[in-house]
Amino acid sequence: MVKSRIRFILLVMCTVALSASEVMATSGASTATPAATGSRIASTTIEKAAASNAASYWTRERMANAKPVKLRAPTAGSSTTAATAASTGPRVSVAPATGALGGNGAVAQAAAALARPYTNLPDRLNVKIFFSQASGGNFVCSGTIANSTTKRMVSTAGHCVSNGAGAFHRNVVVVPGYSSRCDGCGDAPYGRWTARELTTLTEWHSFSNFKQDVGYIIVNDRNGQRIVNRLGGQGSRFNVSRDQQFRAYGYPQASPFNGFNQYVCPSKRLANDTPGSRPGPQTMRISCNMTGGSSGGGWLIAESGGLGFVNSVNSYKYVSGPKANANHMYGPYFDNEALDLFNFTVGLG
């Protein structure tokens, strides 16, 4: 149990339940399946009918009213400013891709809202994720279109695909460049991409282990196109040095933000953190004041011309106790476990 003087939250914060008159779309045959690598990875397949229901379920009104979600808190751990070596696994780099729309080299230079419209790189590769929990309620996260051989992947946090207690989310849709045209209009300039597969590490899926709060979404093709072929995708890197200059992106929604604007936080790694006793590498801390709703937004490294490499994601903050700081963001280190998850997800097609 967490001591009462410490509160520790995901970046999806306030729970709002559906009213009794609302009916949730069904998820179809969607069950957690262990990967071929053993029990370290959990995944679920979303049937075509359920994906179709999800596409129609998300009206503009429901999107506007979806909220960050609150989950149980783990035990707070130690923090250190000492840099630790990369894991003993191989350093792996997956190159980014520009996509059919090409690039323009536009990159924001400050911790502030990105300029509209969200049609440039990296803006159109930053997505807002909408989902329902099995227990009820409509919620939001952030994510990043990620390049792979299949050209269908979106990187996000584990808690954006699973509740951390063995249940995957439902009605999952991905909206690149959400609210591109104006603050509050909630438009989808590149459409809504329904989920086909959800994957995360079992340490998150079953144990809410923030050290392994990593997830991926495979989206269905839209109008005969794969999402990366259409829009492009960021690269990914695993087992590299923690001492990076990060650019963290997301759609923060909890106050003082409203969930319609993309933000970026440039920061070096400030410290490591140990959020509990479950296995996994220490998480990393950066300087960023984004709030709930930004969960799953990518931490890019080596970004140039709007393209870079996802090397962590927005995961959690401390909001009370001695480590509480609104300007501190924590994210998982991408080690062998994250690499195995990436490769497993690629293998799903």
Buried (B, 14 or more C-beta within 10 A) or exposed (E): EBEEEBBBBBBBBBBBEBEEEEEBBBBBEBEBEEBEEEEBBBBBBBBEEBBBBBBEBBEEEBBBEBBBBBBEBBBBBEBEEEEBEBBEBEEBBBEBBBBEBEBEEBBBEEBEBBEBBBBBBBBBBBBBBBBBBBEEBBBBBBBBBBBBEBBBBBBBBBBBBBBBEEBBBBBBBBBBBBBBBEEEEBBBBBBBBBBBBBBBBBBBBBBBBBBBBBBBBBBBBBEEBBBBBBBBBBBBBBBBBBEBEBBBBBBBBBEEBBBBBBBBBBBEBBBBBBBBEBEBBBBBBBBBBBBBBBBBBBBBBBBEBBBBBBBBBBBBBBBEBEBBEEBBBBBBBBBBBBBBBBBBBBEBE
